[in-house]
């Protein structure tokens, strides 16, 4: 046993036959799939597809196929992607029933694949995008209607059982089938649109590669057309025609396109032996007439089980050319007549014709050889151009990829530049990005130069091809002229033969008459009279024959003259043809020399292009390595920046939350101080002298209700969005001030009221102050405050009701006391405002000494808002004085500024 087979034997040890069989099966399937889906622009081999389809039955699905196909370069090579879709379509139709279910998870992959290739406007780009859309639509259709097989072949009973007796099922499945049909028609439209129908594209490898999947589309469309027609007749028998007008319009459009599809396919030579394309009726079915269903004939696309081999193009054999004229010797006259017409000598025209024929054959062989050489050169140039285009496409793809990565890194770096402490890293990243952009521009310039050289090479090739075509046409014209000359020579030769045959026939007649005359001479001896009579008759006959012979000689001389003239014309024609052949040979030699020079030039250009391409590839590899290194550095820096950003954000979030809590606690504490200070006036004996009217108390109590609503709304907003702290602090400060002011004026009002009313009003003021403090406690605790707000609002309303009851009972209060009371109240409010402003100023100085950075900015913003609020309160008090003066001027109460 050789060492060559040793690893294989060892690898089989310790495994069961099932495992070995499975491994062999996977290898066979992998080889078949890779052979079926290759980079050659030719139709998929049927034997490889058949092996792949049979493998799905052994594998009970398409899992193995997808595991192998996922490694194919479907995103980089359009031919591979097109063949992959063709094989996948074949598996959907003829593979195992689980193939559709196994492939559903890859539907998004097909969708992305179609979007990728849709950006390629030329070649297979639109074809692949349309084919991906078709296969995704097919998977959606079978997922929704999982009882319909992938081949769409089923009996009418099965179709009726699937749809059931519900008309809605027919309605939905008809819409799904029309969508399926539209995708098929879109694909065939793109395929035929990519071909030049004025040429025989169906007999070229590239044309057959594009046309091959249309056989499956023809099979699918036949079944879909039949089911759509039956569904529409069923729907028209159950629903009003107006409801189905949209279905009819879609079907009519699909019918016209499908009919044109079948007509175009039937004219293709490639489909003759592969599929029998059906034909649709001249007129679409009329669904409004139920009896028209009997005229419906199901279209059937017949595909032979063993397709015949494709016919190969036969080239005529130019080496075997038949003789143009008959060079055999003409028949000789009978020698018994000494009339001077002996056997003709060998004509030089025959020798000339043979020589011209040989020269024509040599020229044709030379032309064919040149044509083959030109085709080889053109084919080699096309292959070289295709290889260069492939390399250029790869360079373009890598450049686009690098550009996309640079753009993404630039966006990430722009986002990271917002955060603090990332300025240095951003500058370094921007420098690296600029360097990448400069390298990309260099690659783009190199690509532009290669593209220009490629275009110039194509133009040179086209000019060479045009020159060769012109020379071929001139050579064909010379051959046609030579053929016409040979035809004239042949015609004159035929006339000469006819004349010789007529002369021979006349000589034969004379010979027969002389034989008769000799036989009669024996009878003339018996009768002299008869002899004399016969002699006279013979003399007359002889004279007539001599005259006929003379006429024949004259005709022969005339024919000889014509022959001489023909010989002269033929010699002149031969001279002209010899000159033209010499000139043609000179042109041929010149063309060969030009072709050799062009071939040398093209070889030199290709060598230069190869050198430039190698330099570009090496430079590209170096640039890719530098870019990869820079990308790794940028990614590391970006990761570090993101970590720093997260740490900063986390710290800032904690600091802001702490600041919010501190500011909210300070605002609540200040508000609690306002209200508590007002409640403390119950125990202040010096406050007894302060008095207030019930009307002024009502005016000071109404803003409390408004502040409660604002506080409730601000707290709700703050509960949702913690950023809106300023509105909540303002609401707390405003509410605390107005509540304290209301309680304070309520206590002052009790000093001027009756005892019982004053006691009841005082209790209401205490209750309002207590509920107000509870509301501030609830805000500080961070819970819901709806209940506390309602309680506070009720206590304030109760205080207002008691104040309204006191309005008519205070008429006996002296006008001077009211004025003094209002003035005292205003002074107390001003002093309270000044104290609050002073405390806010102290908090501002303390905040600047204790905090810094973002926390300092937030605290200063809040304190500035509080200062603004104090200024607004001062303006409010000023306007209150003006209002009081207006009331005094109207005579309701008296006011003294003393």
C-alpha positions in Angstrom: 0.0 0.0 0.0 1.4 3.4 -1.0 1.7 6.3 1.4 -0.6 8.3 -0.9 -3.7 6.3 0.3 -2.7 5.9 3.9 -4.4 9.1 5.3 -7.7 8.2 3.7 -7.7 4.7 5.1 -6.8 6.0 8.6 -9.5 8.6 8.4 -12.1 5.9 7.9 -11.2 4.1 11.1 -13.5 4.4 14.0 -16.5 5.6 11.8 -19.6 3.8 10.7 -20.5 3.2 7.1 -23.4 5.7 7.5 -20.9 8.5 8.4 -18.7 7.6 5.5 -21.7 7.5 3.1 -22.8 10.9 4.4 -19.3 12.4 3.9 -19.2 11.0 0.3 -22.7 12.4 -0.4 -21.7 15.9 0.9 -18.6 15.8 -1.3 -20.6 14.8 -4.3 -23.1 17.5 -3.7 -20.4 20.1 -3.2 -18.7 19.2 -6.4 -22.0 19.2 -8.4 -23.1 22.6 -7.0 -19.7 24.2 -7.7 -19.7 22.8 -11.2 -23.3 24.0 -11.8 -22.6 27.5 -10.4 -19.3 28.6 -12.0 -17.9 31.8 -13.5 -18.3 30.7 -17.1 -20.9 32.7 -19.1 -22.7 29.7 -20.3 -26.0 28.0 -19.4 -26.0 25.7 -16.4 -25.2 22.1 -17.2 -28.3 19.9 -16.8 -26.5 17.0 -15.3 -25.1 19.0 -12.4 -28.4 20.6 -11.7 -30.1 17.1 -11.7 -27.5 15.9 -9.2 -28.2 18.9 -7.0 -32.0 18.4 -7.1 -31.7 14.7 -6.4 -29.5 15.5 -3.4 -32.3 17.5 -1.8 -34.4 14.3 -1.7 -31.6 12.4 0.0 -31.0 15.3 2.4 -34.8 15.9 3.0 -34.4 19.6 2.3 -32.1 22.4 1.1 -29.9 22.7 4.1 -26.8 21.2 2.5 -27.4 23.3 -0.6 -27.5 26.6 1.3 -24.4 25.6 3.4 -22.5 25.2 0.2 -24.1 28.1 -1.7 -23.4 30.5 1.2 -19.7 30.2 0.4 -20.1 31.2 -3.3 -19.1 34.7 -4.4 -22.6 35.7 -5.3 -21.9 39.3 -4.2 -18.8 39.8 -6.3 -19.4 37.9 -9.6 -22.7 38.5 -11.5 -22.4 35.3 -13.5 -22.1 33.2 -10.3 -25.1 35.1 -8.8 -27.2 34.6 -11.9 -26.5 30.8 -12.0 -27.1 30.5 -8.3 -30.6 32.0 -8.7 -31.3 29.7 -11.7 -30.3 26.6 -9.7 -32.3 27.8 -6.7 -35.4 28.3 -8.9 -34.9 24.7 -10.3 -34.7 23.4 -6.7 -37.9 25.2 -5.8 -39.7 23.6 -8.7 -38.3 20.1 -8.7 -36.6 19.6 -5.3 -37.8 18.2 -2.0 -41.0 19.7 -0.6 -39.1 21.0 2.5 -36.7 23.1 0.3 -39.2 26.0 0.2 -39.4 25.9 4.0 -35.7 25.7 4.5 -35.1 28.6 2.1 -37.5 31.0 3.8 -35.0 32.1 6.4 -32.8 33.3 3.5 -35.4 35.5 2.0 -33.9 38.6 3.5 -30.5 37.5 2.1 -32.1 37.4 -1.4 -33.7 40.8 -0.9 -30.4 42.3 0.1 -28.7 40.6 -2.8 -31.2 42.1 -5.2 -30.7 45.6 -3.7 -26.9 45.2 -4.1 -27.0 44.3 -7.8 -29.7 46.8 -8.6 -27.1 49.5 -8.4 -25.4 48.0 -11.5 -27.3 49.5 -14.4 -25.5 47.4 -17.1 -25.0 43.7 -17.7 -26.6 41.4 -15.2 -27.4 44.0 -12.6 -31.1 44.6 -13.3 -31.6 40.9 -14.3 -30.3 39.7 -10.9 -32.5 42.3 -9.0 -35.6 41.2 -10.9 -34.8 37.5 -10.4 -34.3 38.0 -6.7 -37.7 39.7 -6.5 -39.3 36.8 -8.4 -37.9 34.2 -6.1 -38.8 36.1 -2.9 -42.4 36.5 -4.3 -42.4 32.8 -5.0 -41.4 32.0 -1.5 -44.0 34.3 -0.1 -46.7 32.8 -2.3 -45.9 29.2 -1.2 -45.5 30.2 2.4 -49.0 31.7 2.3 -50.4 28.8 0.2 -48.3 25.9 1.6 -50.5 23.2 0.0 -49.5 24.3 -3.5 -46.4 22.4 -4.7 -43.3 24.3 -5.9 -43.9 23.2 -9.5 -47.5 24.6 -9.4 -48.7 21.4 -11.0 -52.0 20.1 -9.5 -55.4 18.9 -10.6 -58.5 20.9 -10.6 -59.8 19.0 -7.6 -56.7 19.8 -5.6 -57.1 23.5 -6.5 -60.7 23.5 -5.5 -59.9 21.8 -2.2 -57.2 24.4 -1.4 -59.5 27.3 -2.1 -62.6 25.8 -0.5 -66.1 27.2 -1.0 -65.2 30.7 0.3 -65.1 33.3 -2.4 -62.6 35.4 -0.4 -60.1 32.6 -0.8 -60.4 32.8 -4.6 -60.1 36.6 -4.3 -56.9 36.5 -2.3 -55.2 33.7 -4.2 -56.0 35.4 -7.5 -54.3 38.6 -6.3 -51.2 36.6 -5.1 -51.0 34.8 -8.5 -51.2 38.1 -10.4 -48.4 39.5 -8.3 -46.4 36.3 -9.0 -47.1 36.7 -12.8 -46.0 40.3 -12.8 -42.6 39.4 -11.4 -42.2 36.7 -14.1 -43.1 39.1 -16.8 -40.7 41.8 -15.4 -37.8 39.3 -15.4 -38.4 38.2 -19.1 -38.7 41.9 -20.1 -35.3 42.7 -18.5 -33.8 39.6 -20.1 -35.0 40.3 -23.7 -34.2 44.0 -23.2 -30.5 43.1 -22.4 -30.2 41.1 -25.7 -29.8 42.5 -29.3 -32.6 40.7 -31.0 -31.3 41.7 -34.5 -28.5 39.1 -33.9 -28.6 35.4 -33.1 -27.9 35.9 -29.4 -29.8 32.7 -28.6 -26.9 30.7 -30.2 -24.1 32.3 -28.2 -23.0 31.3 -24.8 -23.7 34.7 -23.2 -27.2 34.8 -24.7 -28.0 31.2 -23.6 -26.8 32.0 -20.1 -29.4 34.7 -19.9 -32.2 32.9 -21.6 -31.9 29.6 -19.8 -33.9 30.6 -16.6 -36.8 31.7 -18.9 -37.7 28.0 -19.5 -38.7 27.8 -15.8 -40.6 31.0 -16.1 -42.5 29.6 -19.1 -43.5 26.6 -17.0 -44.6 28.6 -14.0 -46.5 31.1 -16.2 -48.5 28.4 -17.9 -49.8 27.1 -14.6 -50.5 30.6 -13.2 -52.4 31.6 -16.3 -54.7 28.6 -16.1 -55.4 29.1 -12.3 -56.0 32.8 -12.7 -58.5 32.3 -15.5 -60.4 29.6 -13.5 -60.3 31.8 -10.4 -61.7 34.8 -12.2 -64.5 32.8 -13.8 -65.3 31.5 -10.3 -65.3 35.0 -8.8 -67.5 36.5 -11.6 -70.1 33.8 -10.9 -70.3 34.9 -7.3 -69.5 38.7 -7.2 -70.7 41.7 -9.1 -68.6 42.7 -12.1 -67.8 46.2 -10.8 -66.1 44.6 -7.7 -63.7 42.7 -10.0 -62.8 45.5 -12.5 -59.3 45.8 -11.0 -58.7 42.1 -11.4 -59.8 42.2 -15.0 -57.5 45.2 -15.8 -54.5 43.5 -14.2 -55.3 40.2 -16.1 -55.6 42.0 -19.4 -52.3 43.7 -19.0 -50.6 40.4 -18.0 -52.3 38.6 -20.9 -50.8 41.0 -23.5 -47.3 40.8 -22.0 -47.5 37.0 -21.6 -48.6 36.6 -25.2 -45.7 38.7 -26.4 -43.4 36.7 -24.1 -44.5 33.4 -25.7 -44.2 34.8 -29.2 -40.6 36.1 -28.6 -39.6 32.8 -27.0 -41.0 30.6 -29.8 -38.8 32.4 -32.4 -35.6 31.6 -30.6 -33.5 28.8 -32.0 -32.1 27.9 -28.6 -35.6 26.9 -27.3 -36.5 24.7 -30.2 -35.2 21.5 -28.6 -35.5 22.5 -25.0 -39.1 23.5 -24.5 -42.3 23.6 -26.6 -43.5 27.1 -26.0 -47.4 27.3 -25.9 -49.5 30.0 -27.6 -52.3 32.0 -26.1 -55.6 32.6 -27.9 -56.0 35.6 -30.1 -58.5 37.2 -27.8 -58.5 37.1 -24.0 -61.4 35.3 -22.2 -64.5 37.3 -21.5 -65.2 36.8 -17.8 -68.6 38.5 -18.1 -69.9 35.6 -20.3 -69.9 32.4 -18.3 -70.1 30.2 -21.4 -66.7 31.6 -22.5 -65.1 29.3 -19.9 -65.8 26.3 -22.2 -63.5 27.9 -24.8 -60.6 28.1 -22.3 -57.6 25.8 -23.2 -54.9 25.3 -20.7 -51.5 26.3 -22.1 -48.9 23.5 -21.7 -45.1 23.9 -21.9 -43.7 20.6 -22.9 -40.1 20.0 -21.8 -38.4 16.8 -23.0 -37.1 14.5 -20.3 -33.8 14.0 -22.2 -33.1 17.2 -24.1 -31.3 16.8 -27.4 -27.8 18.3 -27.7 -27.7 21.8 -28.8 -27.0 22.2 -32.5 -23.6 23.5 -33.4 -23.0 26.1 -36.0 -21.6 24.5 -39.2 -19.1 26.3 -41.3 -18.9 25.7 -45.0 -16.0 23.7 -46.3 -14.1 26.3 -48.3 -11.4 23.8 -49.4 -13.7 21.7 -51.6 -14.9 23.7 -54.5 -16.5 22.0 -57.5 -15.4 22.5 -61.1 -16.8 25.6 -62.6 -16.8 24.4 -66.3 -16.7 21.1 -68.1 -13.2 20.7 -69.4 -13.8 17.4 -71.3 -13.1 17.3 -75.0 -16.1 18.1 -77.3 -17.5 15.3 -79.5 -15.6 14.9 -82.9 -17.2 14.9 -86.3 -17.3 11.9 -88.5 -14.1 11.5 -90.5 -15.9 10.3 -93.5 -16.7 13.9 -94.4 -13.6 15.8 -95.6 -15.2 19.1 -94.9 -12.3 20.5 -92.9 -14.0 20.1 -89.4 -11.5 17.9 -87.5 -11.3 17.4 -83.7 -10.5 20.7 -81.9 -7.3 21.2 -80.2 -7.0 21.7 -76.4 -8.4 25.2 -75.6 -6.2 27.6 -73.6 -9.4 28.9 -71.9 -9.8 25.7 -70.0 -6.3 26.0 -68.7 -6.9 29.6 -67.8 -10.1 28.8 -66.0 -8.3 26.1 -64.0 -5.5 28.4 -63.1 -8.0 31.1 -62.0 -9.9 28.6 -60.0 -6.7 27.5 -58.2 -5.8 31.2 -57.5 -9.3 31.8 -56.1 -9.0 28.8 -53.9 -5.6 30.0 -52.6 -7.0 33.5 -52.0 -10.0 32.0 -50.1 -7.7 29.8 -48.0 -5.5 32.8 -47.3 -8.5 34.9 -46.4 -9.8 32.2 -44.1 -6.5 31.9 -42.4 -6.3 35.6 -41.9 -9.8 35.6 -40.6 -9.0 32.9 -38.1 -5.8 34.7 -37.0 -7.8 37.9 -36.6 -10.5 36.1 -34.6 -7.8 34.6 -32.3 -6.2 38.0 -31.8 -9.6 39.6 -31.1 -10.6 36.8 -28.7 -7.3 37.2 -26.9 -7.7 40.9 -26.7 -11.3 40.5 -25.4 -10.1 38.0 -22.8 -7.3 40.4 -21.7 -9.8 43.3 -21.6 -12.2 41.2 -19.6 -9.5 40.3 -17.1 -8.4 44.0 -16.9 -12.1 45.0 -16.3 -12.4 42.4 -13.6 -9.3 43.7 -11.9 -10.5 47.3 -12.3 -13.9 46.3 -10.8 -12.1 44.7 -7.8 -10.1 47.9 -7.3 -13.2 50.0 -7.6 -15.0 47.7 -5.1 -12.1 47.9 -2.6 -11.9 51.7 -3.1 -15.6 52.1 -2.4 -15.3 49.9 0.6 -12.4 52.0 2.0 -14.4 55.1 1.3 -17.4 53.8 3.1 -15.3 52.8 6.1 -13.7 56.2 6.2 -17.2 57.9 6.0 -18.4 55.7 8.9 -15.3 56.5 11.0 -15.7 60.1 10.2 -19.3 60.1 11.4 -18.4 58.2 14.6 -15.6 60.6 15.2 -17.9 63.6 14.7 -20.2 62.2 17.2 -17.4 61.6 19.7 -16.1 65.1 19.2 -19.1 66.5 21.1 -18.0 65.0 24.4 -15.5 66.8 26.6 -11.9 65.7 26.7 -11.8 64.2 23.2 -10.3 67.2 21.3 -6.9 65.7 20.9 -8.1 62.3 19.8 -10.5 63.9 17.3 -7.6 65.9 15.7 -5.5 62.8 15.3 -8.5 60.9 13.9 -9.2 63.8 11.4 -5.6 63.7 10.3 -5.8 59.9 9.7 -9.0 60.4 7.8 -7.5 63.1 5.6 -4.6 60.8 4.9 -7.0 58.0 3.9 -8.9 60.4 1.6 -5.7 61.5 -0.1 -4.7 57.8 -0.7 -8.2 57.1 -2.0 -7.9 60.1 -4.4 -4.6 58.6 -5.6 -6.2 55.2 -6.2 -9.0 57.0 -8.0 -6.6 58.8 -10.3 -4.8 55.5 -11.1 -8.1 53.9 -11.8 -9.0 56.8 -14.2 -5.8 56.4 -16.1 -6.3 52.6 -16.4 -9.8 53.2 -17.6 -8.6 55.7 -20.3 -6.0 53.3 -21.5 -8.6 50.5 -21.6 -10.9 52.8 -23.7 -8.1 53.6 -26.1 -7.3 49.9 -26.5 -11.0 49.2 -27.3 -11.0 52.0 -29.9 -7.8 50.6 -31.6 -9.4 47.2 -31.7 -12.5 48.6 -33.3 -10.5 50.4 -35.9 -8.5 47.3 -36.8 -11.8 45.3 -37.1 -13.2 47.9 -39.4 -10.2 47.8 -41.6 -10.3 44.0 -41.8 -14.0 44.2 -42.7 -13.3 46.6 -45.5 -10.6 44.4 -47.0 -12.9 41.4 -46.7 -15.6 43.2 -48.6 -13.3 44.3 -51.4 -12.0 40.7 -51.7 -15.6 39.5 -51.9 -16.3 42.0 -54.7 -13.3 40.7 -56.7 -14.4 37.1 -56.2 -17.9 38.1 -57.4 -16.5 39.7 -60.5 -14.3 36.6 -61.2 -17.4 34.4 -60.9 -19.3 36.5 -63.4 -16.4 36.3 -65.9 -16.3 32.6 -65.4 -20.1 32.4 -66.0 -19.7 34.3 -69.3 -16.9 31.9 -70.4 -19.1 28.9 -69.5 -22.0 30.4 -71.5 -19.8 30.8 -74.6 -18.4 27.3 -74.2 -22.0 25.9 -74.1 -22.9 27.8 -77.3 -19.9 26.3 -79.0 -20.9 22.8 -77.9 -24.5 23.3 -79.2 -23.1 24.4 -82.6 -20.8 21.4 -82.8 -23.7 19.1 -82.0 -25.9 20.7 -84.7 -23.1 20.2 -87.3 -22.7 16.6 -86.3 -26.4 15.9 -86.6 -26.4 17.4 -90.1 -23.5 15.2 -91.1 -25.3 12.1 -89.8 -28.3 12.9 -91.9 -26.2 13.3 -95.0 -24.6 9.9 -94.3 -27.9 8.2 -94.0 -29.2 9.7 -97.2 -26.1 8.5 -99.1 -26.6 5.0 -97.8 -30.1 5.0 -99.1 -28.8 6.3 -102.5 -26.3 3.4 -102.8 -29.0 0.9 -102.1 -31.1 2.4 -104.8 -28.3 2.3 -107.4 -28.7 -1.5 -107.6 -32.3 -1.1 -108.4 -31.5 1.6 -111.1 -29.6 -0.9 -113.1 -32.9 -2.8 -113.8 -34.6 0.2 -115.1 -32.9 2.9 -117.0 -35.7 5.2 -116.8 -36.0 4.8 -113.1 -32.2 5.3 -113.0 -32.2 8.5 -114.9 -35.1 9.7 -112.8 -33.3 8.7 -109.6 -30.0 10.3 -110.9 -31.9 13.6 -111.4 -33.4 13.2 -108.0 -30.0 12.5 -106.5 -28.5 15.5 -108.3 -31.2 17.7 -107.0 -30.6 16.2 -103.6 -26.9 16.7 -103.9 -27.4 20.3 -105.0 -29.6 20.9 -102.0 -27.1 19.2 -99.7 -24.3 21.3 -101.2 -26.3 24.4 -100.6 -26.9 23.3 -97.1 -23.2 22.5 -96.6 -22.4 26.0 -97.9 -24.8 27.6 -95.5 -23.4 25.5 -92.7 -19.8 26.7 -93.7 -21.0 30.3 -93.6 -22.6 29.8 -90.2 -19.5 28.0 -89.0 -17.3 31.0 -90.2 -19.7 33.4 -88.4 -19.5 31.3 -85.3 -15.7 31.2 -85.6 -15.7 35.0 -85.8 -17.8 35.2 -82.7 -15.4 32.8 -81.0 -12.5 35.0 -81.9 -14.2 38.0 -80.5 -15.0 36.1 -77.4 -11.4 35.1 -77.1 -10.3 38.7 -77.4 -12.8 39.8 -74.7 -11.8 36.9 -72.5 -8.1 37.8 -72.9 -8.9 41.4 -72.0 -10.9 40.2 -69.0 -8.1 37.9 -67.9 -5.6 40.8 -68.2 -7.8 42.9 -66.0 -8.4 40.1 -63.5 -4.6 39.4 -63.4 -4.0 43.1 -62.5 -6.7 43.1 -59.9 -5.4 39.9 -58.4 -1.9 41.3 -58.3 -3.2 44.5 -56.6 -5.3 42.4 -54.2 -2.3 40.3 -53.3 -0.3 43.5 -52.6 -3.2 44.8 -50.5 -3.3 41.5 -48.7 0.4 41.7 -48.0 0.1 45.3 -46.8 -2.8 44.3 -44.5 -0.8 41.4 -43.1 2.1 43.8 -42.4 -0.2 46.3 -40.8 -1.8 43.5 -38.7 1.6 42.3 -37.6 2.6 45.9 -36.6 -0.7 46.4 -34.8 -0.3 43.1 -33.0 3.2 44.1 -31.9 1.9 47.4 -30.7 -1.1 45.8 -28.9 1.3 43.3 -27.3 3.5 46.2 -26.1 0.5 48.1 -24.8 -0.8 45.0 -23.0 2.7 44.5 -21.5 2.7 48.1 -20.3 -0.7 47.7 -18.9 0.3 44.6 -17.1 3.3 46.4 -15.6 1.1 49.3 -14.5 -1.5 46.9 -13.2 1.1 45.1 -11.1 2.4 48.4 -9.7 -1.2 49.4 -8.9 -1.9 46.1 -7.2 1.2 46.3 -5.1 0.5 49.9 -4.2 -3.1 48.9 -3.4 -1.9 46.1 -1.1 0.4 48.6 0.6 -2.4 51.1 1.0 -4.8 48.5 2.2 -2.2 47.4 4.9 -1.7 51.0 6.0 -5.5 51.6 5.9 -6.1 48.5 8.0 -3.5 49.6 10.6 -5.0 53.0 10.7 -8.5 51.6 11.0 -7.4 49.5 13.9 -5.9 52.5 15.6 -8.9 54.5 15.0 -11.2 51.8 16.3 -9.1 51.5 19.5 -9.2 55.3 19.9 -12.9 55.3 19.2 -13.5 52.6 21.8 -11.5 54.5 24.3 -13.4 57.7 23.5 -16.7 56.0 23.8 -15.6 54.6 27.2 -14.6 58.1 28.3 -17.9 59.5 27.0 -19.9 56.8 28.9 -18.0 57.6 32.1 -18.5 61.3 31.7 -22.2 60.8 30.9 -22.6 58.6 33.9 -20.9 61.1 36.2 -22.8 64.0 34.7 -26.0 62.1 35.1 -25.3 61.4 38.8 -24.2 65.0 39.4 -27.2 66.5 37.7 -29.5 64.1 39.7 -27.8 65.2 42.9 -28.0 68.9 41.9 -31.7 68.5 41.0 -32.4 66.9 44.4 -30.5 69.6 46.2 -32.2 72.4 44.3 -35.6 70.9 44.7 -34.9 70.4 48.5 -33.7 74.0 48.8 -36.8 75.3 46.9 -39.1 73.2 49.1 -37.2 74.4 52.2 -37.6 78.0 51.1 -41.3 77.5 50.4 -41.8 75.8 53.7 -40.1 78.8 55.4 -42.5 81.2 53.6 -45.6 79.3 54.8 -44.2 78.5 58.3 -43.3 82.1 58.8 -46.8 83.1 57.9 -48.2 80.5 60.4 -45.8 81.8 63.1 -47.6 85.1 63.0 -50.4 83.5 65.0 -48.0 83.5 68.0 -46.6 87.0 67.3 -48.2 89.5 69.6 -46.8 92.4 67.5 -48.8 91.2 64.5 -52.1 91.9 66.2 -51.9 95.5 65.1 -51.8 94.4 61.4 -55.2 94.4 59.9 -56.6 93.5 56.4 -60.0 93.7 54.7 -61.8 90.6 53.5 -61.8 91.9 49.9 -58.0 92.2 49.9 -57.7 88.7 51.4 -59.9 87.3 48.5 -57.6 89.1 46.0 -54.5 87.5 47.7 -56.1 84.0 47.9 -57.2 83.7 44.2 -53.5 83.4 42.9 -53.0 80.4 45.3 -55.5 78.3 43.3 -53.7 79.3 40.0 -50.4 78.5 41.5 -51.7 75.1 42.6 -52.7 74.2 39.1 -49.3 75.3 37.7 -47.5 73.4 40.4 -49.5 70.2 39.6 -48.8 70.5 35.9 -45.1 71.3 36.5 -44.7 68.3 38.8 -46.4 66.0 36.3 -44.0 67.2 33.6 -41.0 66.8 35.9 -42.1 63.3 36.8 -41.9 62.4 33.1 -38.8 64.5 32.1 -36.3 65.3 34.8 -34.8 68.1 32.7 -37.7 70.5 33.3 -36.6 71.4 36.9 -36.7 75.2 36.4 -40.5 75.3 35.8 -41.1 73.1 39.0 -38.8 75.4 41.1 -40.6 78.5 39.8 -44.0 76.9 40.6 -42.9 75.9 44.1 -41.5 79.4 44.8 -44.6 81.1 43.4 -47.0 78.7 45.3 -45.1 79.1 48.6 -45.1 82.9 48.3 -48.8 83.2 47.5 -49.8 80.6 50.1 -47.7 82.4 52.8 -49.1 85.7 51.7 -52.7 84.3 51.8 -52.2 82.9 55.3 -50.5 86.1 56.5 -53.4 88.3 55.2 -55.9 85.8 56.6 -54.4 86.3 60.0 -54.5 90.1 59.5 -58.2 89.8 58.5 -59.0 88.0 61.7 -57.8 91.0 63.7 -60.6 93.2 62.2 -63.4 90.7 62.3 -65.9 89.6 65.0 -64.7 87.0 67.5 -66.5 83.9 66.2 -65.8 84.7 62.6 -62.2 85.6 63.4 -61.7 82.3 65.2 -63.2 80.3 62.3 -61.2 82.2 59.8 -58.0 81.6 61.8 -58.6 77.9 61.9 -59.1 78.0 58.1 -55.8 79.8 57.8 -54.0 77.2 60.0 -55.6 74.4 57.9 -54.5 76.0 54.7 -51.0 76.5 55.9 -50.8 72.9 57.2 -52.1 71.4 54.0 -49.6 73.6 52.1 -46.8 72.3 54.2 -47.9 68.7 53.6 -48.0 69.4 49.8 -44.3 70.6 50.0 -43.5 67.5 52.0 -45.0 65.3 49.3 -43.0 67.1 46.6 -39.8 66.6 48.6 -40.7 62.9 49.1 -41.0 62.5 45.3 -44.4 60.8 45.1 -47.7 61.8 43.6 -49.2 65.1 44.9 -52.7 64.9 43.4 -54.3 64.2 46.8 -52.3 66.9 48.6 -53.1 69.4 45.8 -56.8 68.7 46.1 -56.7 69.0 49.9 -54.8 72.3 49.7 -57.2 73.6 47.1 -60.2 72.7 49.3 -58.8 74.4 52.3 -58.0 77.6 50.3 -61.5 77.6 48.9 -62.9 77.2 52.4 -60.8 80.2 53.5 -62.2 82.2 50.6 -65.8 81.3 51.4 -65.2 82.5 55.0 -63.7 85.7 53.7 -66.6 86.3 51.4 -68.9 86.0 54.4 -67.0 88.7 56.2 -67.2 91.3 53.4 -70.6 92.9 54.4 -69.7 92.7 58.2 -66.7 95.0 57.9 -68.4 98.2 57.0 -67.8 99.6 60.4 -64.1 99.4 60.1 -62.5 102.8 59.9 -61.2 104.0 56.7 -57.9 105.1 58.3 -57.4 101.6 59.7 -57.9 100.0 56.3 -55.3 102.3 54.7 -52.9 101.6 57.5 -53.5 97.9 57.2 -52.8 97.9 53.5 -49.7 100.0 53.9 -48.4 97.7 56.6 -49.1 94.7 54.5 -47.2 96.1 51.6 -44.3 97.0 53.7 -44.1 93.5 55.2 -44.3 91.9 51.8 -41.5 94.2 50.5 -39.3 93.3 53.5 -40.0 89.6 52.9 -39.0 89.9 49.3 -35.8 91.7 50.2 -34.9 89.0 52.7 -35.6 86.3 50.0 -33.4 88.1 47.5 -30.6 88.5 50.0 -30.8 84.8 50.9 -30.7 83.9 47.1 -27.6 86.1 46.7 -25.9 84.3 49.7 -26.8 80.9 48.1 -25.2 82.1 44.8 -22.0 83.1 46.5 -21.9 79.8 48.4 -22.6 77.8 45.3 -19.7 79.5 43.4 -17.3 78.7 46.3 -18.4 75.1 46.8 -19.1 73.9 43.2 -17.5 74.1 39.7 -18.0 73.0 36.1 -21.4 71.8 35.0 -22.8 71.7 38.5 -22.0 75.4 39.0 -23.7 76.2 35.6 -26.8 74.4 36.6 -27.0 76.0 40.1 -26.3 79.5 38.7 -29.1 78.9 36.2 -31.6 78.0 38.9 -30.6 80.9 41.1 -30.8 83.3 38.2 -34.4 82.0 37.7 -35.1 82.6 41.4 -33.8 86.2 41.1 -36.0 86.7 38.0 -38.9 85.5 40.0 -38.2 87.9 42.8 -38.0 90.8 40.4 -41.4 89.7 38.9 -42.9 89.7 42.5 -41.6 93.2 43.0 -43.3 94.3 39.8 -46.4 92.6 41.0 -46.4 94.5 44.3 -45.8 97.7 42.5 -48.8 97.0 40.3 -50.8 96.1 43.4 -50.1 99.5 44.9 -51.3 101.1 41.7 -54.5 99.0 41.8 -55.0 100.0 45.4 -54.7 103.7 44.5 -57.2 103.2 41.7 -59.6 101.6 44.2 -59.2 104.5 46.6 -59.7 107.0 43.8 -63.0 105.3 42.9 -64.2 105.9 46.5 -64.5 102.3 47.7 -61.9 102.8 50.5 -59.7 105.5 51.6 -55.9 105.3 51.4 -53.3 107.3 53.1 -49.6 107.3 52.2 -48.6 108.6 55.5 
